[in-house]
Structure formats: C-alpha cells, structure tokens
Amino acid sequence: MTHFLVTGASGLLGLNFCLAVDGKKHKVTGVDYRNPLKWINFKMQQANLTKPGSIERIINEVKPDVILHCAANANVDDCESHPEEAETVNSHLPGEIAEAACNHKIRMIHISTDAVFDGETGNYSEIDMPNPLSVYSLTKLRGENAVLAANPQALVLRVNFYGWSISGKRSLAEFFVNNMSEKKQVKGFTDVVFCPMMVLDLADVILEANDKGLNGLFHCVGPDVMSKYDFGVAIANQFGFDPDLITPASVNDGGLTAARSPNLTLSTKKIVAALAHPLPDFQSGLKKFQSQYQHGFPEMIKTLVE
Ligand SMILES: NC(=O)c1ccc[n+]([C@@H]2O[C@H](COP(=O)([O-])OP(=O)(O)OC[C@H]3O[C@@H](n4cnc5c(N)ncnc54)[C@H](OP(=O)(O)O)[C@@H]3O)[C@@H](O)[C@H]2O)c1
C-alpha cells in the first residue's frame, strides 16, 4: 500500500484522484485550502501551502510515501491578472515541495501542463523547447524546472484532463454539459486543438507511472487529437444533446484575457514506451464521464464542500 499526500485535494484532479484511489490498494491524505472538504473518508489537512513551514509540518505529521502535487492556480485568466500570486503558487511552491520531498526521501509527482508550448506546430515531445504565451504557462514551466532542479528523481507530468469538479466549472467538459443540458447556445473553438484525457484515466496512469518508478519529464495526454469544438460535439452526441447548440468560433473571438496556444497536442511516445501499452482512448473516457453524470456524481461532489 502506498500512502499519497495529495495537494489540491479540493480541485478537479486532486479530488477525483483521492476519491478513486483511497481505500482501494492505497491510502490518501489530502490537502485543501479555501474550500475545505467534509463527508469524505480519507484524511485531510487544511493549509495555505505557500505559508512558510506548512509543507514541512504536514510531511512530519502525515509521513507519506509519495507527494502528488496538484495544487496550483490553474485559472489561466486569473494568473494573467495576478502574476505575482501565480509565480508564488505555480513556480516557487513546487520547488519548495520538491526540496522537502527530497530531504525526507519521499517520492514526488508534480502535475504540469500542455500549455508550456506556443502551439505553432504541435505534437511536441519532451525535448522540444517550450515557449509559454501566458503568465499561467510561464509560471507552470518555471515550476516544473524548479521541481527537477531540486529533485531530479521527481516525476513531472504535462497533462490535459477533464472531469467533474466541486464548483461544476473547472473543466471545459462541464461547461458544455452545463449549458447544453439547459439548451443554451455556446461557442466551440475550431482553431484550438488538444488531447483531452478523462480525469479517472489520468488517475490510473499516475498510479501506474508511480508503480513503475518513472522519473523525469513525461507528456501524459489523451491519444486522440480534436478541436475544442469537436470535443463539445462529441459530448453532445454522447449525452444526447443537440450538437447545433455549439456554434463554431475562433478563440480570438472568445474574449479571453490570456493568450492561448492554438495547438496543444503532445507526443506521448515516451510514456507509452515506459508503460508498454497505449494510453486510454477518448471514447471510453467520455463514457465514464457520462456514467458518473447518470449516477449523480457531479451533484454528490458539490455536497463535499463546506
Ligand atoms: N484542469 C486542466 O485541464 C489542467 C490542464 C493542464 C494542467 N493542469 C494542472 O493540473 C493541476 C490540477 O489542476 P486542477 O484543474 O485540478 O486545479 P483546480 O481545480 O483549480 O484546483 C486547484 C487546487 O489547488 C489548491 N490550492 C491553490 N492554492 C493553494 C495554496 N496556496 N495552498 C494550498 N492549496 C492551494 C486549491 O485549494 P482550495 O480550492 O481549497 O483553495 C485547489 O484544491 C494543476 O497543476 C494544473 O496546472 C490542469
């Protein structure tokens, strides 16, 4: 049994990882901050991790085998408006946690993003040169560099995922479902392509990568490439919504604060070789996402926050 300390346990990835993993083969302790969780079976710590001494205190108390660091400011436009806070949370904090993990001989898995590239070409490999276009992507790149500098044995995963979150607003998939279920017209960007992975599939890959002892930088996104518009249409078809509710649009007409990379596709050859099997496909992930909806999972997790 592995004991995971999961930061960002009230967030989209952290919560789904904790709920899926705790009490199965593994044990989980989560860390939340402004959205404390209740009614959950796994143990929690509440902390502002950027406060000096907090990560050291938690490590000494929890004594985990692995730290899965999901906490971040993952709101791209908020980072653009609050660059100093983004730098503290996304760049400095990961390095501090990596150093603490190294000192305590604890394994660290750090979650980064596909958005570190400028998206001029796409299908980027781990040796391609990042060129961040926004405060979010620049601070996330600095964060992964800080992690690997402080702790070369850490595993850094550049990801892109969707699933159900406590706020109901953290993933693009939720945006499409929330609006189309109320027959509201939405825009779907035809000029941004990406490789979405269902969060439960990502949780499985993280566990497997940990079991295999992978370290260093890996790209870990879905194997299927699609535009954000295509993603919305696939959701409409899976859920039985009217796909004409999605208007094809350009990201330039989206009114977004921060610049977005038009091509977020990553090559996953390295992780596929390391795991010795293909990554979970898009359609099976989408079916899981719908099945959770049918079983009331999105409503259930909303009750977990105070
Ligand atoms: N969502 C995506 O599609 C996507 C794509 C690529 C990469 N990523 C990366 O994946 C990771 C997880 O993203 P997510 O979407 O799950 O994020 P999220 O839903 O926005 O959750 C962020 C989490 O970080 C916690 N947090 C923020 N500041 C903190 C602090 N100072 N101290 C302690 N906890 C703090 C939040 O706690 P409270 O809410 O309790 O305050 C929350 O649990 C991030 O590293 C993100 O950059 C996400």
The ligand as a Gaussian input file, in Angstrom:
#p B3LYP/6-31G(d) Opt

LIG

0 1
 N       -7.693000      21.476000     -15.487000
 C       -6.956000      21.192000     -16.563000
 O       -7.453000      20.894000     -17.636000
 C       -5.454000      21.216000     -16.475000
 C       -4.725000      21.134000     -17.664000
 C       -3.360000      21.050000     -17.610000
 C       -2.721000      21.081000     -16.383000
 N       -3.428000      21.221000     -15.246000
 C       -2.711000      21.212000     -13.961000
 O       -3.256000      20.188000     -13.151000
 C       -3.168000      20.547000     -11.778000
 C       -4.524000      20.414000     -11.124000
 O       -5.421000      21.308000     -11.779000
 P       -6.968000      21.386000     -11.371000
 O       -7.711000      21.756000     -12.584000
 O       -7.335000      20.177000     -10.599000
 O       -6.931000      22.654000     -10.401000
 P       -8.143000      23.312000      -9.587000
 O       -9.399000      22.537000      -9.747000
 O       -8.161000      24.762000      -9.916000
 O       -7.679000      23.146000      -8.070000
 C       -6.582000      23.853000      -7.571000
 C       -6.287000      23.308000      -6.191000
 O       -5.140000      23.974000      -5.649000
 C       -5.427000      24.328000      -4.305000
 N       -4.610000      25.475000      -3.929000
 C       -4.452000      26.631000      -4.630000
 N       -3.635000      27.465000      -3.954000
 C       -3.268000      26.815000      -2.816000
 C       -2.459000      27.154000      -1.700000
 N       -1.855000      28.351000      -1.620000
 N       -2.312000      26.257000      -0.691000
 C       -2.942000      25.050000      -0.756000
 N       -3.724000      24.662000      -1.778000
 C       -3.895000      25.547000      -2.791000
 C       -6.916000      24.625000      -4.284000
 O       -7.420000      24.542000      -2.955000
 P       -8.778000      25.334000      -2.498000
 O       -9.709000      25.309000      -3.656000
 O       -9.254000      24.519000      -1.313000
 O       -8.353000      26.721000      -2.134000
 C       -7.439000      23.506000      -5.171000
 O       -7.595000      22.324000      -4.418000
 C       -2.578000      21.958000     -11.760000
 O       -1.207000      21.879000     -11.568000
 C       -2.864000      22.487000     -13.148000
 O       -1.942000      23.473000     -13.527000
 C       -4.783000      21.316000     -15.258000

